[in-house]
């Protein structure tokens, strides 16, 4: 899952979003990595049950 805060990360008002996909799909080796070289951490993982291969969740945040 990924989480987003409403106003401030110090508050306890976070909303969780599912990124896992189909029920029963198994993801392995979830790694934070700057895969696209834009300065923020993306998430890369692999999946072996549904034969999806390598999955990349791009972090849309831009620190600039």
Order of alpha helices (4+ residues) and beta strands (2+ residues): beta-beta-beta-beta-beta
